[in-house]
Amino acid sequence: MRKFASHTVGIDQGNLVLFSDFEDDGEMWTGEGPRLTRHAVLFSDRYDAAPVVQVSLAMWDISNNANARADVSSENITREGFDIVFRTWGDTRVARVRVSWMSVGPIPSDEVWDL
C-alpha cells in the first residue's frame, strides 16, 4: 500500500489512441514477433512526488485470424508524467488501441508555505 504524507491528494486522468496501424499498414497490424509502442503523457499539473498510475485498455481492435495478445503498462513515472507502453508478440495483429489512465498522488497545498 502506498501512503501519502500530504493531506492534499490530486487525481488526473485521460485517454488516448496509441496507434491506428490498419490505416497505413503499420507494424502492429502487419508485423510479427515482439512489437512495442511507447507514448509519453504529461500530467495537467506537477505532483509533489511520483504518483501511482493505473493504465487500462479502453478499446482494442484486433484481427480474428490470430491469437489475441496484449500487455499495457506505465513506465518511467515522474512528478511530471509517465510513459504508456503497449506490447504484443507472435502472430497477433492489432489494428488500433485506445488506453485510459488515472494518476493519484500528493499535490502542493495552498496551506503550506515554502520559506
Backbone as XML, in Angstrom:
<?xml version="1.0"?>
<chain id="A" units="angstrom">
  <residue number="1" name="MET">
    <atom name="N" x="0.839" y="-1.178" z="0.000"/>
    <atom name="CA" x="0.000" y="0.000" z="0.000"/>
    <atom name="C" x="0.880" y="1.236" z="0.000"/>
  </residue>
  <residue number="2" name="ARG">
    <atom name="N" x="0.475" y="2.204" z="-0.762"/>
    <atom name="CA" x="1.201" y="3.470" z="-0.812"/>
    <atom name="C" x="0.475" y="4.475" z="0.059"/>
  </residue>
  <residue number="3" name="LYS">
    <atom name="N" x="1.188" y="5.085" z="1.007"/>
    <atom name="CA" x="0.605" y="6.099" z="1.882"/>
    <atom name="C" x="1.197" y="7.454" z="1.531"/>
  </residue>
  <residue number="4" name="PHE">
    <atom name="N" x="0.344" y="8.481" z="1.449"/>
    <atom name="CA" x="0.778" y="9.826" z="1.121"/>
    <atom name="C" x="0.848" y="10.642" z="2.403"/>
  </residue>
  <residue number="5" name="ALA">
    <atom name="N" x="1.976" y="11.324" z="2.602"/>
    <atom name="CA" x="2.153" y="12.152" z="3.791"/>
    <atom name="C" x="1.308" y="13.418" z="3.699"/>
  </residue>
  <residue number="6" name="SER">
    <atom name="N" x="1.006" y="13.838" z="2.512"/>
    <atom name="CA" x="0.226" y="15.056" z="2.296"/>
    <atom name="C" x="-1.259" y="14.790" z="2.534"/>
  </residue>
  <residue number="7" name="HIS">
    <atom name="N" x="-1.949" y="15.801" z="3.044"/>
    <atom name="CA" x="-3.398" y="15.702" z="3.171"/>
    <atom name="C" x="-4.079" y="16.173" z="1.890"/>
  </residue>
  <residue number="8" name="THR">
    <atom name="N" x="-3.303" y="16.681" z="0.959"/>
    <atom name="CA" x="-3.844" y="17.151" z="-0.305"/>
    <atom name="C" x="-3.445" y="16.173" z="-1.402"/>
  </residue>
  <residue number="9" name="VAL">
    <atom name="N" x="-4.424" y="15.501" z="-1.956"/>
    <atom name="CA" x="-4.186" y="14.474" z="-2.964"/>
    <atom name="C" x="-4.842" y="14.907" z="-4.264"/>
  </residue>
  <residue number="10" name="GLY">
    <atom name="N" x="-4.118" y="14.742" z="-5.362"/>
    <atom name="CA" x="-4.642" y="15.083" z="-6.675"/>
    <atom name="C" x="-4.899" y="13.838" z="-7.500"/>
  </residue>
  <residue number="11" name="ILE">
    <atom name="N" x="-5.892" y="13.930" z="-8.377"/>
    <atom name="CA" x="-6.209" y="12.853" z="-9.313"/>
    <atom name="C" x="-6.245" y="13.459" z="-10.704"/>
  </residue>
  <residue number="12" name="ASP">
    <atom name="N" x="-5.551" y="12.828" z="-11.641"/>
    <atom name="CA" x="-5.560" y="13.257" z="-13.030"/>
    <atom name="C" x="-5.952" y="12.035" z="-13.853"/>
  </residue>
  <residue number="13" name="GLN">
    <atom name="N" x="-6.536" y="12.258" z="-15.021"/>
    <atom name="CA" x="-6.929" y="11.128" z="-15.846"/>
    <atom name="C" x="-7.017" y="11.541" z="-17.294"/>
  </residue>
  <residue number="14" name="GLY">
    <atom name="N" x="-7.031" y="10.547" z="-18.165"/>
    <atom name="CA" x="-7.167" y="10.821" z="-19.582"/>
    <atom name="C" x="-7.255" y="9.534" z="-20.372"/>
  </residue>
  <residue number="15" name="ASN">
    <atom name="N" x="-7.452" y="9.672" z="-21.660"/>
    <atom name="CA" x="-7.381" y="8.525" z="-22.562"/>
    <atom name="C" x="-6.907" y="9.014" z="-23.912"/>
  </residue>
  <residue number="16" name="LEU">
    <atom name="N" x="-6.276" y="8.117" z="-24.643"/>
    <atom name="CA" x="-5.722" y="8.487" z="-25.934"/>
    <atom name="C" x="-5.606" y="7.278" z="-26.830"/>
  </residue>
  <residue number="17" name="VAL">
    <atom name="N" x="-5.684" y="7.537" z="-28.119"/>
    <atom name="CA" x="-5.457" y="6.497" z="-29.113"/>
    <atom name="C" x="-3.942" y="6.370" z="-29.272"/>
  </residue>
  <residue number="18" name="LEU">
    <atom name="N" x="-3.409" y="5.183" z="-28.944"/>
    <atom name="CA" x="-1.961" y="4.980" z="-29.060"/>
    <atom name="C" x="-1.526" y="4.833" z="-30.509"/>
  </residue>
  <residue number="19" name="PHE">
    <atom name="N" x="-2.318" y="4.116" z="-31.279"/>
    <atom name="CA" x="-1.998" y="3.941" z="-32.697"/>
    <atom name="C" x="-3.239" y="3.462" z="-33.427"/>
  </residue>
  <residue number="20" name="SER">
    <atom name="N" x="-3.195" y="3.616" z="-34.743"/>
    <atom name="CA" x="-4.252" y="3.152" z="-35.632"/>
    <atom name="C" x="-3.559" y="2.588" z="-36.867"/>
  </residue>
  <residue number="21" name="ASP">
    <atom name="N" x="-2.882" y="1.453" z="-36.683"/>
    <atom name="CA" x="-1.969" y="0.917" z="-37.694"/>
    <atom name="C" x="-2.648" y="0.304" z="-38.911"/>
  </residue>
  <residue number="22" name="PHE">
    <atom name="N" x="-3.930" y="-0.022" z="-38.844"/>
    <atom name="CA" x="-4.588" y="-0.602" z="-40.012"/>
    <atom name="C" x="-4.731" y="0.422" z="-41.128"/>
  </residue>
  <residue number="23" name="GLU">
    <atom name="N" x="-4.743" y="1.713" z="-40.795"/>
    <atom name="CA" x="-4.931" y="2.768" z="-41.791"/>
    <atom name="C" x="-3.742" y="2.887" z="-42.752"/>
  </residue>
  <residue number="24" name="ASP">
    <atom name="N" x="-2.524" y="2.624" z="-42.223"/>
    <atom name="CA" x="-1.333" y="2.791" z="-43.066"/>
    <atom name="C" x="-0.426" y="1.559" z="-43.040"/>
  </residue>
  <residue number="25" name="ASP">
    <atom name="N" x="-1.018" y="0.382" z="-42.776"/>
    <atom name="CA" x="-0.258" y="-0.883" z="-42.739"/>
    <atom name="C" x="0.937" y="-0.790" z="-41.806"/>
  </residue>
  <residue number="26" name="GLY">
    <atom name="N" x="0.713" y="-0.233" z="-40.618"/>
    <atom name="CA" x="1.770" y="-0.102" z="-39.619"/>
    <atom name="C" x="2.199" y="-1.440" z="-39.043"/>
  </residue>
  <residue number="27" name="GLU">
    <atom name="N" x="3.260" y="-1.405" z="-38.260"/>
    <atom name="CA" x="3.903" y="-2.606" z="-37.733"/>
    <atom name="C" x="2.994" y="-3.444" z="-36.834"/>
  </residue>
  <residue number="28" name="MET">
    <atom name="N" x="2.158" y="-2.811" z="-36.030"/>
    <atom name="CA" x="1.282" y="-3.583" z="-35.146"/>
    <atom name="C" x="0.267" y="-4.403" z="-35.938"/>
  </residue>
  <residue number="29" name="TRP">
    <atom name="N" x="-0.110" y="-3.910" z="-37.121"/>
    <atom name="CA" x="-1.098" y="-4.588" z="-37.951"/>
    <atom name="C" x="-0.458" y="-5.604" z="-38.900"/>
  </residue>
  <residue number="30" name="THR">
    <atom name="N" x="0.708" y="-5.303" z="-39.429"/>
    <atom name="CA" x="1.313" y="-6.176" z="-40.439"/>
    <atom name="C" x="2.490" y="-6.994" z="-39.919"/>
  </residue>
  <residue number="31" name="GLY">
    <atom name="N" x="3.067" y="-6.622" z="-38.781"/>
    <atom name="CA" x="4.269" y="-7.286" z="-38.286"/>
    <atom name="C" x="3.987" y="-8.582" z="-37.549"/>
  </residue>
  <residue number="32" name="GLU">
    <atom name="N" x="5.059" y="-9.264" z="-37.186"/>
    <atom name="CA" x="5.002" y="-10.477" z="-36.373"/>
    <atom name="C" x="6.121" y="-10.412" z="-35.355"/>
  </residue>
  <residue number="33" name="GLY">
    <atom name="N" x="5.998" y="-11.228" z="-34.312"/>
    <atom name="CA" x="7.017" y="-11.253" z="-33.275"/>
    <atom name="C" x="6.829" y="-10.115" z="-32.286"/>
  </residue>
  <residue number="34" name="PRO">
    <atom name="N" x="7.841" y="-9.881" z="-31.449"/>
    <atom name="CA" x="7.721" y="-8.836" z="-30.423"/>
    <atom name="C" x="7.608" y="-7.440" z="-31.053"/>
  </residue>
  <residue number="35" name="ARG">
    <atom name="N" x="6.612" y="-6.680" z="-30.605"/>
    <atom name="CA" x="6.418" y="-5.300" z="-31.060"/>
    <atom name="C" x="6.038" y="-4.448" z="-29.867"/>
  </residue>
  <residue number="36" name="LEU">
    <atom name="N" x="6.447" y="-3.187" z="-29.907"/>
    <atom name="CA" x="6.236" y="-2.290" z="-28.780"/>
    <atom name="C" x="5.986" y="-0.888" z="-29.299"/>
  </residue>
  <residue number="37" name="THR">
    <atom name="N" x="5.069" y="-0.174" z="-28.633"/>
    <atom name="CA" x="4.903" y="1.250" z="-28.888"/>
    <atom name="C" x="4.862" y="1.968" z="-27.544"/>
  </residue>
  <residue number="38" name="ARG">
    <atom name="N" x="5.414" y="3.157" z="-27.507"/>
    <atom name="CA" x="5.527" y="3.933" z="-26.270"/>
    <atom name="C" x="5.019" y="5.350" z="-26.539"/>
  </residue>
  <residue number="39" name="HIS">
    <atom name="N" x="4.253" y="5.891" z="-25.568"/>
    <atom name="CA" x="3.718" y="7.243" z="-25.716"/>
    <atom name="C" x="3.907" y="7.999" z="-24.399"/>
  </residue>
  <residue number="40" name="ALA">
    <atom name="N" x="4.538" y="9.165" z="-24.463"/>
    <atom name="CA" x="4.749" y="9.992" z="-23.273"/>
    <atom name="C" x="3.482" y="10.775" z="-22.947"/>
  </residue>
  <residue number="41" name="VAL">
    <atom name="N" x="3.123" y="10.807" z="-21.655"/>
    <atom name="CA" x="1.957" y="11.542" z="-21.169"/>
    <atom name="C" x="2.433" y="12.545" z="-20.132"/>
  </residue>
  <residue number="42" name="LEU">
    <atom name="N" x="1.981" y="13.796" z="-20.237"/>
    <atom name="CA" x="2.262" y="14.816" z="-19.232"/>
    <atom name="C" x="1.017" y="15.036" z="-18.389"/>
  </residue>
  <residue number="43" name="PHE">
    <atom name="N" x="1.194" y="15.111" z="-17.074"/>
    <atom name="CA" x="0.078" y="15.408" z="-16.184"/>
    <atom name="C" x="-0.341" y="16.862" z="-16.385"/>
  </residue>
  <residue number="44" name="SER">
    <atom name="N" x="-1.586" y="17.178" z="-16.024"/>
    <atom name="CA" x="-2.072" y="18.544" z="-16.186"/>
    <atom name="C" x="-1.425" y="19.496" z="-15.180"/>
  </residue>
  <residue number="45" name="ASP">
    <atom name="N" x="-0.878" y="18.942" z="-14.093"/>
    <atom name="CA" x="-0.150" y="19.730" z="-13.100"/>
    <atom name="C" x="0.901" y="18.810" z="-12.470"/>
  </residue>
  <residue number="46" name="ARG">
    <atom name="N" x="1.904" y="19.385" z="-11.875"/>
    <atom name="CA" x="3.001" y="18.611" z="-11.278"/>
    <atom name="C" x="2.608" y="18.109" z="-9.885"/>
  </residue>
  <residue number="47" name="TYR">
    <atom name="N" x="2.908" y="16.861" z="-9.617"/>
    <atom name="CA" x="2.712" y="16.281" z="-8.288"/>
    <atom name="C" x="3.902" y="16.617" z="-7.391"/>
  </residue>
  <residue number="48" name="ASP">
    <atom name="N" x="3.733" y="16.502" z="-6.060"/>
    <atom name="CA" x="4.835" y="16.690" z="-5.117"/>
    <atom name="C" x="5.817" y="15.518" z="-5.160"/>
  </residue>
  <residue number="49" name="ALA">
    <atom name="N" x="5.319" y="14.337" z="-5.473"/>
    <atom name="CA" x="6.130" y="13.121" z="-5.606"/>
    <atom name="C" x="5.508" y="12.299" z="-6.725"/>
  </residue>
  <residue number="50" name="ALA">
    <atom name="N" x="6.245" y="11.330" z="-7.217"/>
    <atom name="CA" x="5.717" y="10.483" z="-8.285"/>
    <atom name="C" x="4.414" y="9.829" z="-7.823"/>
  </residue>
  <residue number="51" name="PRO">
    <atom name="N" x="3.344" y="9.969" z="-8.602"/>
    <atom name="CA" x="2.057" y="9.408" z="-8.210"/>
    <atom name="C" x="1.963" y="7.916" z="-8.544"/>
  </residue>
  <residue number="52" name="VAL">
    <atom name="N" x="0.874" y="7.320" z="-8.147"/>
    <atom name="CA" x="0.516" y="5.973" z="-8.577"/>
    <atom name="C" x="-0.233" y="6.136" z="-9.895"/>
  </residue>
  <residue number="53" name="VAL">
    <atom name="N" x="0.096" y="5.322" z="-10.898"/>
    <atom name="CA" x="-0.545" y="5.425" z="-12.208"/>
    <atom name="C" x="-1.145" y="4.076" z="-12.585"/>
  </residue>
  <residue number="54" name="GLN">
    <atom name="N" x="-2.396" y="4.099" z="-13.011"/>
    <atom name="CA" x="-3.092" y="2.903" z="-13.485"/>
    <atom name="C" x="-3.431" y="3.109" z="-14.954"/>
  </residue>
  <residue number="55" name="VAL">
    <atom name="N" x="-3.110" y="2.140" z="-15.802"/>
    <atom name="CA" x="-3.474" y="2.203" z="-17.214"/>
    <atom name="C" x="-4.304" y="0.969" z="-17.567"/>
  </residue>
  <residue number="56" name="SER">
    <atom name="N" x="-5.192" y="1.135" z="-18.537"/>
    <atom name="CA" x="-6.013" y="0.005" z="-18.975"/>
    <atom name="C" x="-6.415" y="0.194" z="-20.435"/>
  </residue>
  <residue number="57" name="LEU">
    <atom name="N" x="-6.716" y="-0.907" z="-21.083"/>
    <atom name="CA" x="-7.223" y="-0.848" z="-22.446"/>
    <atom name="C" x="-8.655" y="-0.328" z="-22.412"/>
  </residue>
  <residue number="58" name="ALA">
    <atom name="N" x="-8.921" y="0.724" z="-23.171"/>
    <atom name="CA" x="-10.271" y="1.256" z="-23.284"/>
    <atom name="C" x="-10.934" y="0.720" z="-24.555"/>
  </residue>
  <residue number="59" name="MET">
    <atom name="N" x="-10.131" y="0.426" z="-25.572"/>
    <atom name="CA" x="-10.623" y="-0.129" z="-26.823"/>
    <atom name="C" x="-9.449" y="-0.782" z="-27.536"/>
  </residue>
  <residue number="60" name="TRP">
    <atom name="N" x="-9.670" y="-1.962" z="-28.084"/>
    <atom name="CA" x="-8.679" y="-2.529" z="-28.984"/>
    <atom name="C" x="-9.396" y="-3.253" z="-30.098"/>
  </residue>
  <residue number="61" name="ASP">
    <atom name="N" x="-8.862" y="-3.074" z="-31.278"/>
    <atom name="CA" x="-9.423" y="-3.636" z="-32.494"/>
    <atom name="C" x="-8.362" y="-4.591" z="-33.034"/>
  </residue>
  <residue number="62" name="ILE">
    <atom name="N" x="-8.665" y="-5.888" z="-32.989"/>
    <atom name="CA" x="-7.677" y="-6.892" z="-33.393"/>
    <atom name="C" x="-8.252" y="-7.818" z="-34.443"/>
  </residue>
  <residue number="63" name="SER">
    <atom name="N" x="-7.375" y="-8.474" z="-35.165"/>
    <atom name="CA" x="-7.772" y="-9.451" z="-36.169"/>
    <atom name="C" x="-8.326" y="-10.696" z="-35.481"/>
  </residue>
  <residue number="64" name="ASN">
    <atom name="N" x="-9.354" y="-11.277" z="-36.076"/>
    <atom name="CA" x="-9.892" y="-12.530" z="-35.540"/>
    <atom name="C" x="-9.226" y="-13.754" z="-36.161"/>
  </residue>
  <residue number="65" name="ASN">
    <atom name="N" x="-8.184" y="-13.539" z="-36.963"/>
    <atom name="CA" x="-7.470" y="-14.640" z="-37.607"/>
    <atom name="C" x="-6.212" y="-15.061" z="-36.868"/>
  </residue>
  <residue number="66" name="ALA">
    <atom name="N" x="-5.967" y="-14.486" z="-35.690"/>
    <atom name="CA" x="-4.743" y="-14.790" z="-34.936"/>
    <atom name="C" x="-5.060" y="-14.723" z="-33.439"/>
  </residue>
  <residue number="67" name="ASN">
    <atom name="N" x="-4.109" y="-15.144" z="-32.634"/>
    <atom name="CA" x="-4.266" y="-15.078" z="-31.186"/>
    <atom name="C" x="-4.254" y="-13.628" z="-30.707"/>
  </residue>
  <residue number="68" name="ALA">
    <atom name="N" x="-5.034" y="-13.356" z="-29.660"/>
    <atom name="CA" x="-5.091" y="-12.015" z="-29.068"/>
    <atom name="C" x="-4.096" y="-11.947" z="-27.915"/>
  </residue>
  <residue number="69" name="ARG">
    <atom name="N" x="-3.043" y="-11.144" z="-28.083"/>
    <atom name="CA" x="-2.008" y="-10.989" z="-27.054"/>
    <atom name="C" x="-1.743" y="-9.503" z="-26.867"/>
  </residue>
  <residue number="70" name="ALA">
    <atom name="N" x="-1.774" y="-9.049" z="-25.607"/>
    <atom name="CA" x="-1.512" y="-7.631" z="-25.352"/>
    <atom name="C" x="-1.015" y="-7.444" z="-23.933"/>
  </residue>
  <residue number="71" name="ASP">
    <atom name="N" x="-0.148" y="-6.477" z="-23.778"/>
    <atom name="CA" x="0.345" y="-6.065" z="-22.465"/>
    <atom name="C" x="0.415" y="-4.543" z="-22.490"/>
  </residue>
  <residue number="72" name="VAL">
    <atom name="N" x="-0.279" y="-3.878" z="-21.568"/>
    <atom name="CA" x="-0.226" y="-2.426" z="-21.476"/>
    <atom name="C" x="0.223" y="-2.072" z="-20.062"/>
  </residue>
  <residue number="73" name="SER">
    <atom name="N" x="1.168" y="-1.116" z="-19.959"/>
    <atom name="CA" x="1.724" y="-0.774" z="-18.654"/>
    <atom name="C" x="2.164" y="0.686" z="-18.635"/>
  </residue>
  <residue number="74" name="SER">
    <atom name="N" x="2.459" y="1.160" z="-17.417"/>
    <atom name="CA" x="3.027" y="2.501" z="-17.247"/>
    <atom name="C" x="4.481" y="2.333" z="-16.819"/>
  </residue>
  <residue number="75" name="GLU">
    <atom name="N" x="5.352" y="3.169" z="-17.365"/>
    <atom name="CA" x="6.780" y="3.129" z="-17.046"/>
    <atom name="C" x="7.294" y="4.557" z="-16.894"/>
  </residue>
  <residue number="76" name="ASN">
    <atom name="N" x="8.453" y="4.676" z="-16.284"/>
    <atom name="CA" x="9.141" y="5.972" z="-16.145"/>
    <atom name="C" x="8.245" y="7.034" z="-15.503"/>
  </residue>
  <residue number="77" name="ILE">
    <atom name="N" x="7.588" y="6.687" z="-14.414"/>
    <atom name="CA" x="6.674" y="7.606" z="-13.740"/>
    <atom name="C" x="7.472" y="8.648" z="-12.956"/>
  </residue>
  <residue number="78" name="THR">
    <atom name="N" x="7.180" y="9.922" z="-13.226"/>
    <atom name="CA" x="7.811" y="11.037" z="-12.516"/>
    <atom name="C" x="6.709" y="11.959" z="-11.991"/>
  </residue>
  <residue number="79" name="ARG">
    <atom name="N" x="7.107" y="13.054" z="-11.381"/>
    <atom name="CA" x="6.136" y="14.048" z="-10.897"/>
    <atom name="C" x="5.445" y="14.765" z="-12.054"/>
  </residue>
  <residue number="80" name="GLU">
    <atom name="N" x="6.067" y="14.759" z="-13.230"/>
    <atom name="CA" x="5.543" y="15.493" z="-14.378"/>
    <atom name="C" x="4.760" y="14.628" z="-15.363"/>
  </residue>
  <residue number="81" name="GLY">
    <atom name="N" x="5.020" y="13.317" z="-15.392"/>
    <atom name="CA" x="4.364" y="12.477" z="-16.388"/>
    <atom name="C" x="4.859" y="11.047" z="-16.352"/>
  </residue>
  <residue number="82" name="PHE">
    <atom name="N" x="4.550" y="10.293" z="-17.395"/>
    <atom name="CA" x="4.920" y="8.885" z="-17.473"/>
    <atom name="C" x="4.815" y="8.418" z="-18.923"/>
  </residue>
  <residue number="83" name="ASP">
    <atom name="N" x="5.237" y="7.193" z="-19.183"/>
    <atom name="CA" x="5.108" y="6.569" z="-20.498"/>
    <atom name="C" x="4.063" y="5.464" z="-20.438"/>
  </residue>
  <residue number="84" name="ILE">
    <atom name="N" x="3.186" y="5.421" z="-21.438"/>
    <atom name="CA" x="2.307" y="4.274" z="-21.640"/>
    <atom name="C" x="3.009" y="3.370" z="-22.632"/>
  </residue>
  <residue number="85" name="VAL">
    <atom name="N" x="3.114" y="2.081" z="-22.292"/>
    <atom name="CA" x="3.789" y="1.113" z="-23.158"/>
    <atom name="C" x="2.808" y="0.004" z="-23.518"/>
  </residue>
  <residue number="86" name="PHE">
    <atom name="N" x="2.662" y="-0.251" z="-24.811"/>
    <atom name="CA" x="1.838" y="-1.347" z="-25.310"/>
    <atom name="C" x="2.736" y="-2.335" z="-26.021"/>
  </residue>
  <residue number="87" name="ARG">
    <atom name="N" x="2.583" y="-3.617" z="-25.667"/>
    <atom name="CA" x="3.381" y="-4.679" z="-26.290"/>
    <atom name="C" x="2.465" y="-5.767" z="-26.819"/>
  </residue>
  <residue number="88" name="THR">
    <atom name="N" x="2.884" y="-6.383" z="-27.911"/>
    <atom name="CA" x="2.263" y="-7.603" z="-28.411"/>
    <atom name="C" x="3.348" y="-8.485" z="-28.992"/>
  </residue>
  <residue number="89" name="TRP">
    <atom name="N" x="3.003" y="-9.712" z="-29.353"/>
    <atom name="CA" x="4.016" y="-10.661" z="-29.832"/>
    <atom name="C" x="3.327" y="-11.740" z="-30.650"/>
  </residue>
  <residue number="90" name="GLY">
    <atom name="N" x="4.145" y="-12.608" z="-31.231"/>
    <atom name="CA" x="3.621" y="-13.718" z="-32.030"/>
    <atom name="C" x="2.942" y="-13.221" z="-33.291"/>
  </residue>
  <residue number="91" name="ASP">
    <atom name="N" x="1.846" y="-13.892" z="-33.645"/>
    <atom name="CA" x="1.136" y="-13.552" z="-34.878"/>
    <atom name="C" x="-0.021" y="-12.571" z="-34.656"/>
  </residue>
  <residue number="92" name="THR">
    <atom name="N" x="-0.130" y="-11.999" z="-33.470"/>
    <atom name="CA" x="-1.212" y="-11.071" z="-33.159"/>
    <atom name="C" x="-1.165" y="-9.865" z="-34.088"/>
  </residue>
  <residue number="93" name="ARG">
    <atom name="N" x="-2.347" y="-9.495" z="-34.604"/>
    <atom name="CA" x="-2.473" y="-8.332" z="-35.493"/>
    <atom name="C" x="-3.398" y="-7.329" z="-34.821"/>
  </residue>
  <residue number="94" name="VAL">
    <atom name="N" x="-2.830" y="-6.178" z="-34.444"/>
    <atom name="CA" x="-3.590" y="-5.151" z="-33.738"/>
    <atom name="C" x="-3.816" y="-3.968" z="-34.677"/>
  </residue>
  <residue number="95" name="ALA">
    <atom name="N" x="-5.081" y="-3.667" z="-34.930"/>
    <atom name="CA" x="-5.419" y="-2.566" z="-35.830"/>
    <atom name="C" x="-5.284" y="-1.221" z="-35.132"/>
  </residue>
  <residue number="96" name="ARG">
    <atom name="N" x="-5.866" y="-1.130" z="-33.924"/>
    <atom name="CA" x="-5.782" y="0.127" z="-33.179"/>
    <atom name="C" x="-6.048" y="-0.130" z="-31.702"/>
  </residue>
  <residue number="97" name="VAL">
    <atom name="N" x="-5.562" y="0.827" z="-30.877"/>
    <atom name="CA" x="-5.687" y="0.707" z="-29.429"/>
    <atom name="C" x="-5.943" y="2.086" z="-28.837"/>
  </residue>
  <residue number="98" name="ARG">
    <atom name="N" x="-6.896" y="2.138" z="-27.898"/>
    <atom name="CA" x="-7.102" y="3.336" z="-27.078"/>
    <atom name="C" x="-6.877" y="2.923" z="-25.624"/>
  </residue>
  <residue number="99" name="VAL">
    <atom name="N" x="-6.167" y="3.757" z="-24.874"/>
    <atom name="CA" x="-5.815" y="3.456" z="-23.489"/>
    <atom name="C" x="-6.358" y="4.560" z="-22.585"/>
  </residue>
  <residue number="100" name="SER">
    <atom name="N" x="-6.894" y="4.158" z="-21.428"/>
    <atom name="CA" x="-7.297" y="5.105" z="-20.389"/>
    <atom name="C" x="-6.280" y="5.040" z="-19.265"/>
  </residue>
  <residue number="101" name="TRP">
    <atom name="N" x="-6.085" y="6.164" z="-18.577"/>
    <atom name="CA" x="-5.133" y="6.198" z="-17.464"/>
    <atom name="C" x="-5.665" y="7.092" z="-16.349"/>
  </residue>
  <residue number="102" name="MET">
    <atom name="N" x="-5.195" y="6.811" z="-15.140"/>
    <atom name="CA" x="-5.518" y="7.631" z="-13.983"/>
    <atom name="C" x="-4.300" y="7.668" z="-13.069"/>
  </residue>
  <residue number="103" name="SER">
    <atom name="N" x="-4.015" y="8.848" z="-12.528"/>
    <atom name="CA" x="-2.909" y="9.015" z="-11.583"/>
    <atom name="C" x="-3.453" y="9.600" z="-10.288"/>
  </residue>
  <residue number="104" name="VAL">
    <atom name="N" x="-2.881" y="9.143" z="-9.169"/>
    <atom name="CA" x="-3.269" y="9.614" z="-7.844"/>
    <atom name="C" x="-1.993" y="9.871" z="-7.053"/>
  </residue>
  <residue number="105" name="GLY">
    <atom name="N" x="-1.861" y="11.074" z="-6.493"/>
    <atom name="CA" x="-0.658" y="11.375" z="-5.732"/>
    <atom name="C" x="-0.767" y="12.682" z="-4.977"/>
  </residue>
  <residue number="106" name="PRO">
    <atom name="N" x="0.255" y="12.963" z="-4.169"/>
    <atom name="CA" x="0.258" y="14.194" z="-3.370"/>
    <atom name="C" x="0.507" y="15.421" z="-4.250"/>
  </residue>
  <residue number="107" name="ILE">
    <atom name="N" x="-0.217" y="16.496" z="-3.930"/>
    <atom name="CA" x="-0.044" y="17.756" z="-4.654"/>
    <atom name="C" x="0.231" y="18.866" z="-3.641"/>
  </residue>
  <residue number="108" name="PRO">
    <atom name="N" x="0.801" y="19.972" z="-4.098"/>
    <atom name="CA" x="1.063" y="21.082" z="-3.174"/>
    <atom name="C" x="-0.228" y="21.590" z="-2.556"/>
  </residue>
  <residue number="109" name="SER">
    <atom name="N" x="-0.164" y="21.961" z="-1.290"/>
    <atom name="CA" x="-1.315" y="22.517" z="-0.584"/>
    <atom name="C" x="-1.166" y="24.027" z="-0.498"/>
  </residue>
  <residue number="110" name="ASP">
    <atom name="N" x="-2.269" y="24.742" z="-0.668"/>
    <atom name="CA" x="-2.258" y="26.203" z="-0.535"/>
    <atom name="C" x="-1.983" y="26.617" z="0.905"/>
  </residue>
  <residue number="111" name="GLU">
    <atom name="N" x="-2.172" y="25.694" z="1.849"/>
    <atom name="CA" x="-1.975" y="25.996" z="3.265"/>
    <atom name="C" x="-0.532" y="25.822" z="3.726"/>
  </residue>
  <residue number="112" name="VAL">
    <atom name="N" x="0.301" y="25.214" z="2.885"/>
    <atom name="CA" x="1.704" y="25.005" z="3.250"/>
    <atom name="C" x="2.552" y="26.049" z="2.514"/>
  </residue>
  <residue number="113" name="TRP">
    <atom name="N" x="3.366" y="26.760" z="3.252"/>
    <atom name="CA" x="4.190" y="27.817" z="2.679"/>
    <atom name="C" x="5.622" y="27.330" z="2.553"/>
  </residue>
  <residue number="114" name="ASP">
    <atom name="N" x="6.238" y="27.640" z="1.421"/>
    <atom name="CA" x="7.671" y="27.408" z="1.247"/>
    <atom name="C" x="8.413" y="28.673" z="1.642"/>
  </residue>
  <residue number="115" name="LEU">
    <atom name="N" x="9.339" y="28.545" z="2.599"/>
    <atom name="CA" x="10.111" y="29.706" z="3.035"/>
    <atom name="C" x="11.526" y="29.611" z="2.563"/>
  </residue>
</chain>
